[in-house]
Amino acid sequence: TQSLLDAALAARRTILHRHEAAALLTAFHIPSPPTRVVDSAAAAVTAACALGFPVSLHPATTLLGTPLQDLACRDLADPAALQQAYAELQTRLRRELPAALADGLCIEPSQRSAQARRLRLRVWRDPVFGPVIGLGASPSEAAHAPDCAIALPPLTSLQIRDLLRDAHAEHLLGPR
């Protein structure tokens, strides 16, 4: 885990790539889909066969703050659909953000569990306030751009509930 963070800091990145975030969540026993980074359509098909279809395909590079930040192909049911999606993502990235191709594409199982929810979590260090947590619904879970709520850790259970409510993400988690 520390080596993952050290590598991101050495690359002067303050945002983890998708597969790095998944590895970090897994290290802390927070369920996260297994994620593989691939650099060819053939490697994507091999990974998908190992993970099981349907799968989702995303750029490995974090595109936060760009028009492509939510670029993904979801629920790809078979190798043909995956190969087509791989080619389309590569073409779009090559045209609009070529540097993003250097890190490859991420493939992961499409989440079909009734308990699976997509949330956007951001943690950063503010020069005045110190650690800050931002939480919001993923755009794929909302009919509009997600709301985001922020809080300063450490958080009590009540503050976590307030954070979820303020982010309009509480309904995604169901009744408590």
LINLINBEL-V509104 format. One record per residue. N is the residue number from 1. RES is the residue in one small letter. PSI is psi in whole degrees, 0 to 359 (NA if undefined). Layout:
N:RES:PSI + N:RES:PSI
This chain:
1:t:314 + 2:q:322 + 3:s:326 + 4:l:314 + 5:l:319 + 6:d:319 + 7:a:318 + 8:a:317 + 9:l:321 + 10:a:328 + 11:a:5 + 12:r:36 + 13:r:139 + 14:t:358 + 15:i:130 + 16:l:146 + 17:h:162 + 18:r:310 + 19:h:330 + 20:e:318 + 21:a:319 + 22:a:318 + 23:a:321 + 24:l:315 + 25:l:316 + 26:t:321 + 27:a:332 + 28:f:19 + 29:h:32 + 30:i:121 + 31:p:133 + 32:s:141 + 33:p:145 + 34:p:137 + 35:t:136 + 36:r:141 + 37:v:130 + 38:v:154 + 39:d:13 + 40:s:161 + 41:a:322 + 42:a:318 + 43:a:325 + 44:a:317 + 45:v:317 + 46:t:314 + 47:a:318 + 48:a:322 + 49:c:323 + 50:a:322 + 51:l:328 + 52:g:134 + 53:f:155 + 54:p:158 + 55:v:166 + 56:s:149 + 57:l:129 + 58:h:156 + 59:p:140 + 60:a:328 + 61:t:141 + 62:t:124 + 63:l:21 + 64:l:132 + 65:g:3 + 66:t:163 + 67:p:345 + 68:l:12 + 69:q:336 + 70:d:21 + 71:l:122 + 72:a:157 + 73:c:119 + 74:r:157 + 75:d:44 + 76:l:117 + 77:a:344 + 78:d:169 + 79:p:322 + 80:a:315 + 81:a:322 + 82:l:315 + 83:q:319 + 84:q:315 + 85:a:321 + 86:y:312 + 87:a:318 + 88:e:317 + 89:l:316 + 90:q:315 + 91:t:314 + 92:r:316 + 93:l:318 + 94:r:322 + 95:r:318 + 96:e:334 + 97:l:70 + 98:p:327 + 99:a:335 + 100:a:340 + 101:l:337 + 102:a:330 + 103:d:358 + 104:g:193 + 105:l:150 + 106:c:140 + 107:i:139 + 108:e:157 + 109:p:141 + 110:s:133 + 111:q:119 + 112:r:3 + 113:s:143 + 114:a:339 + 115:q:349 + 116:a:135 + 117:r:146 + 118:r:118 + 119:l:155 + 120:r:122 + 121:l:134 + 122:r:133 + 123:v:130 + 124:w:169 + 125:r:116 + 126:d:139 + 127:p:336 + 128:v:312 + 129:f:346 + 130:g:215 + 131:p:139 + 132:v:142 + 133:i:130 + 134:g:135 + 135:l:139 + 136:g:165 + 137:a:143 + 138:s:147 + 139:p:332 + 140:s:345 + 141:e:349 + 142:a:151 + 143:a:353 + 144:h:181 + 145:a:137 + 146:p:145 + 147:d:156 + 148:c:138 + 149:a:150 + 150:i:154 + 151:a:160 + 152:l:123 + 153:p:163 + 154:p:154 + 155:l:139 + 156:t:170 + 157:s:320 + 158:l:318 + 159:q:326 + 160:i:316 + 161:r:318 + 162:d:320 + 163:l:315 + 164:l:317 + 165:r:314 + 166:d:332 + 167:a:358 + 168:h:34 + 169:a:353 + 170:e:321 + 171:h:336 + 172:l:335 + 173:l:353 + 174:g:181 + 175:p:144 + 176:r:NA
